[in-house]
Amino acid sequence: MARFPQDFAWGFATASYQIEGSAFEGGRGPSIWDTFCKLPGKIRDGSNGDVATDSYRFWKVDVALLKSYNVKAYRFSISWSRLIPLGGRDDPVNPEGIAFYRTLAEELLRNGITPYVTLYHWDLPQGLHDRYGGWLNKVEIVKDYVNYAKLCFDSFGDLVKNWITHNEPWVISCLGYQKGVFAPGHKSDTEPWIVAHNLILAHAHAVKLYREEYKSIQGGHIGITLDCHWQIPYDDSPENIEAAKKGIDFKLGRFADPIYKGYYPERVKQIIGDRLPVFTEEELTVVKGSSDFFGLNTYTSQLVKEGGTDETNGYITVGHTRPDGTQLGTVGAKNICVVNPPGFRSLLNYLWKTYEKLIYVTENGFAVKDEHQMSLPEALHDKDRLEYFEGYANAMLGPVSEDGVPVKGYFGWSLLDNFEWTDGYETRFGVTYVDHATQKRYPKEFARFLSKWFTEHIEP
């Protein structure tokens, strides 16, 4: 039987705004998502993350769940505004926030679970957005982000050895500043490129700080998580083969190429032109090589055609229906929930060939169609999720055991049915069912399956 090495890290992932709740307790300040959720019509079911899964209070229950699933690792994010309520480098620090995350990390370690910490999962302190425009202001946001990162390294670095700077900068910049469907809700054809550029710089300077002042003492590593769906040409035509390459460059390469190679992709530069900011030589010395690993969030594959109206993806059209009318795989609750394990293997091989970095799959998951309308017994019997994860887990074995791809960890999304951003509580990605009226947790069948699967497929 093919197996992962003994040190392979596996577990589940969450994000602070999606699970913590207690939005106005424990000294936490508001984030742009607190503000955005209150705008009429922005969240499908009219909800918000004020309570979420109440994990700020029920964190011990969540750690016990993780322990019962036999995981080796847990990826969670820190709420910037819980540590620095107003966000800035000259603003007061909240000791209750520091105590909360230290206690969580200590409890994880006591239970044999390694913490993987994301510094930024979309919840910018509202104070920084109000003060100077947040991610639009390069000079101020880079300084404040590095100050926040320093606080985290100082406060938790003796416990945390695995750091992720940003989660999915594509989502932050494109959905938040181009399409306007995520916080802060801006619509612009220039802002997303400015924000993306500043996210890269903030990431790189935080990594520089860690490497220069903390790595030799604390012994950890630090990188970034990018998201990408594998892009498959709709047919064998040259224009659609090129469209698939362009799709990867606009989704992934716009961030990965500067960070790992030191430049923006030519396909992006040709379309965006002078709206694309330029790195100075000094900035490039900080940006290039600024990740110790490749953090990957991936959910599905897409069939790609040339032509379209969306600059976000380089004017291509994406879908999941083949020329013969069949689907790429079982369809779930969202367009990112289509089962296609071969595409996952292809993506992992592409990343290793292109960027030559250790890979951590930091998110991978499936939301079952209409699960929020199911009875509890129906939701717990999540056969489509089982099909998805069994396929993707087995597809990950091939690159590791046969292709020489160094995949070092895997985090299923997500530990809990939580606040799913603009979908509210209607879309359920959790391997644990949450009754949002009582906050009671119920393990789904898949959770037990994955625990058994990794037990069997990791070297003892």
CORDARA-V362961 format. One record per pair of residues at least 12 apart in sequence whose C-alpha atoms are under 6 Angstrom apart, sorted by the first residue. I is the first residue (numbers start at 1). J is the second residue. D is the distance in Angstrom with one decimal. If there is no record, write none. Layout:
I_J_D ; I_J_D
//
This chain:
3_457_4.6 ; 3_458_5.1 ; 4_458_4.6 ; 5_458_5.9 ; 5_459_5.4 ; 6_458_5.8 ; 6_459_4.7 ; 8_408_5.2 ; 8_409_5.4 ; 9_72_5.7 ; 9_73_5.9 ; 9_409_4.3 ; 10_72_5.5 ; 10_73_5.6 ; 10_409_5.4 ; 10_410_4.7 ; 10_411_5.6 ; 11_71_4.8 ; 11_72_5.9 ; 11_73_4.9 ; 11_74_5.4 ; 11_411_4.9 ; 12_74_5.5 ; 12_411_4.5 ; 12_412_4.6 ; 12_413_6.0 ; 12_414_5.8 ; 12_415_5.3 ; 13_74_6.0 ; 13_75_4.5 ; 13_76_5.8 ; 13_411_5.7 ; 13_413_5.5 ; 13_414_5.3 ; 14_76_5.0 ; 14_414_5.9 ; 15_76_5.5 ; 15_77_5.0 ; 16_77_5.3 ; 16_78_5.9 ; 16_79_5.7 ; 18_52_6.0 ; 18_418_5.6 ; 18_419_4.7 ; 19_52_5.0 ; 19_53_4.8 ; 19_55_5.5 ; 19_418_5.8 ; 20_54_5.2 ; 20_55_4.4 ; 20_56_4.6 ; 21_49_5.8 ; 21_50_4.8 ; 21_51_3.8 ; 21_52_4.9 ; 21_54_4.8 ; 22_51_5.9 ; 23_50_5.0 ; 26_96_5.9 ; 28_81_5.7 ; 28_82_4.1 ; 28_85_5.5 ; 29_81_5.0 ; 29_85_4.0 ; 30_126_5.6 ; 31_123_5.4 ; 31_124_5.3 ; 31_125_4.1 ; 31_126_4.4 ; 32_124_5.7 ; 32_126_4.9 ; 32_183_5.9 ; 32_184_5.9 ; 33_123_5.9 ; 33_183_5.6 ; 36_183_5.5 ; 43_422_4.4 ; 43_424_5.9 ; 44_422_5.9 ; 44_423_5.2 ; 45_424_5.7 ; 47_424_5.7 ; 52_419_5.6 ; 53_418_5.9 ; 69_451_5.6 ; 72_113_5.0 ; 73_113_4.8 ; 73_114_4.4 ; 73_115_5.9 ; 74_115_5.2 ; 74_116_5.9 ; 75_116_4.4 ; 75_117_5.7 ; 76_117_5.4 ; 77_117_5.5 ; 77_118_4.4 ; 77_119_5.8 ; 78_119_5.6 ; 81_125_5.1 ; 82_97_5.2 ; 83_97_5.0 ; 86_127_4.8 ; 87_125_5.4 ; 87_128_6.0 ; 88_144_5.3 ; 89_144_5.2 ; 89_147_5.7 ; 116_162_4.9 ; 117_163_5.1 ; 118_164_4.5 ; 118_165_5.8 ; 119_165_5.1 ; 120_166_4.9 ; 121_167_5.1 ; 135_195_5.4 ; 136_195_5.5 ; 138_198_5.6 ; 142_202_4.7 ; 146_206_5.1 ; 161_220_4.0 ; 162_220_5.8 ; 162_221_5.5 ; 163_222_4.6 ; 164_222_5.8 ; 164_223_5.1 ; 164_224_5.0 ; 165_203_5.7 ; 165_224_5.2 ; 166_224_5.6 ; 167_225_5.1 ; 168_225_5.9 ; 168_226_4.8 ; 168_227_5.5 ; 173_192_4.6 ; 173_195_5.6 ; 173_196_5.6 ; 174_192_5.6 ; 177_191_5.9 ; 177_192_5.1 ; 178_192_5.5 ; 193_276_5.8 ; 204_286_5.9 ; 204_287_5.1 ; 204_290_5.4 ; 222_292_5.7 ; 223_291_4.2 ; 223_292_5.2 ; 223_293_5.6 ; 224_295_5.7 ; 225_295_4.0 ; 225_296_5.5 ; 226_296_5.3 ; 227_296_5.7 ; 227_297_4.5 ; 227_298_5.8 ; 228_252_5.8 ; 228_298_5.5 ; 229_298_5.7 ; 229_300_5.4 ; 229_301_5.0 ; 230_301_4.5 ; 230_343_5.7 ; 230_347_5.6 ; 231_244_5.2 ; 231_301_5.9 ; 231_302_5.1 ; 232_244_5.9 ; 232_302_5.9 ; 232_303_4.8 ; 232_304_5.8 ; 233_303_5.6 ; 233_304_5.0 ; 234_303_5.0 ; 234_304_5.1 ; 234_305_5.7 ; 240_305_5.0 ; 240_306_5.4 ; 243_306_5.1 ; 244_304_5.6 ; 247_313_5.7 ; 250_313_5.3 ; 259_287_5.5 ; 259_288_4.9 ; 259_289_5.7 ; 259_290_5.8 ; 260_288_5.6 ; 260_289_4.9 ; 261_288_5.9 ; 262_288_4.5 ; 293_357_5.4 ; 293_358_4.9 ; 293_359_5.9 ; 294_357_5.8 ; 294_358_5.9 ; 294_359_4.7 ; 295_359_6.0 ; 295_360_4.9 ; 295_361_6.0 ; 295_362_5.8 ; 296_361_4.8 ; 296_362_5.5 ; 297_362_5.5 ; 297_363_4.4 ; 298_364_5.4 ; 299_336_5.8 ; 299_364_5.3 ; 299_365_6.0 ; 300_336_5.6 ; 300_338_5.6 ; 301_343_5.7 ; 302_318_5.9 ; 302_319_5.6 ; 302_320_5.6 ; 303_318_5.5 ; 303_319_5.2 ; 303_320_5.6 ; 304_317_5.7 ; 304_318_4.7 ; 305_317_5.1 ; 332_367_5.8 ; 332_368_4.9 ; 332_369_4.6 ; 333_367_5.4 ; 333_368_5.4 ; 333_369_3.9 ; 337_366_5.4 ; 339_388_5.6 ; 341_391_5.4 ; 341_392_4.9 ; 341_395_5.7 ; 345_395_5.5 ; 345_396_6.0 ; 358_406_5.3 ; 359_407_4.7 ; 359_408_5.9 ; 360_407_5.9 ; 360_408_5.5 ; 360_409_4.7 ; 361_409_6.0 ; 361_410_4.6 ; 362_410_6.0 ; 362_411_5.0 ; 363_411_5.3 ; 363_412_5.6 ; 363_413_5.3 ; 364_412_5.1 ; 364_413_5.3 ; 365_412_5.7 ; 365_413_4.7 ; 366_385_5.9 ; 366_429_5.8 ; 367_428_5.4 ; 367_429_4.6 ; 372_426_5.5 ; 380_444_4.3 ; 380_445_5.8 ; 381_445_5.7 ; 386_446_5.4 ; 414_429_5.7 ; 414_430_4.7 ; 415_430_5.3 ; 415_431_5.5 ; 416_430_4.1 ; 416_431_6.0 ; 416_432_4.9 ; 417_429_5.6 ; 417_430_4.1 ; 417_433_5.7 ; 417_434_5.5 ; 431_444_5.6 ; 431_447_5.4 ; 432_444_5.4
//
